[in-house]
Amino acid sequence: MLGLIVIGIVIGVVARLLKPGRQSISWLMTIGLGIAGALIGGIIASLIGTGGIWELNVLGTIVGIIAAIILIGIAEGTMGRKKV
């Protein structure tokens, strides 16, 4: 569980760096979405059979980063941009 949180933080930071443009969400939310992305990556890797949900593997990490980028985009879209 602690490993999921640590890798989730890393995934959140990497996703934020890879996502183009300026993000309108906080770093804390980015880390939370990174942890969610890591969990999604672990579940998908487990379903494919490359490892367990809580195991660190390459496929789970890649899917986690992609999921975190998508989640960051969704969060930005639902929170809306600042109105001028």
N, C-alpha and C positions, 0 to 999 in steps of 0.2 A: 504494500500500500504506500509506504514511504517512497519507494522507487517510482511509483506512478506519479506522485506529486512532483518529485524532482525532475523526471523526464518531461512532465507536463509543463513545468516552468520553462525548461529549455525549448520545448516545442512551441510554446507561446511566444517566446522571444524570437525564435527563428521565423515563425509565421509572420510576425509583425515586420521583421526585416525584409521578408520576401514579398509581402503584399505591397503592390505599387501604390503610390499616392500617400497622402497624409491621413492618418487615422484619427477619428474623433472620439475614441474611447480611451479610458485610462489604462495605465500599465497593469493595475490590479485586475481589471476586467480581462485584459489580454492574457494574463497568467491563468485566470480561471477558465477562459476559453481554451487555453493550451492544455490544461488538465483534462477538460472535456474531450478535446481532440485526441489526447493520449489514450483515454478510455475507449473512444470510438475505434482508434487504430488497433488497440489490443483486442477488442471484440471481433473486428473484421479479421485480424490475423488468426485468432482462435477459430473462427468459423471456417477459414480456408485450411487450417490445419498446420500452420507454421509455428505454432507455439500457444501457450496459454495467455489468458487475458493479462495476467500480472507479470508475464515474462517480457524482457527487453529483447526485441528482434528488429531487424532492418525493415521488414515489410510493415510491421506495426508502427514504427517510427515515421516512415514515409507517409503512410495513410493518415497518421496522427497530424502531421504537418499540413497535409492537404485539407483535412477536416477542420483544423484550427483556422486556416486561411478562410475557408467557407464560413465558419462560425463568426469570425471577425467581420466579414462582409455583411452577414445577416444582422449582426448586432449594430453595425453602423447604419444599416438601412432602416432598422426598426427604431433606433434612437433618433434618427433624423439629423440633418445638418443644422448648424446654427443659422437662424434666420437673420437676415440683414435688415 
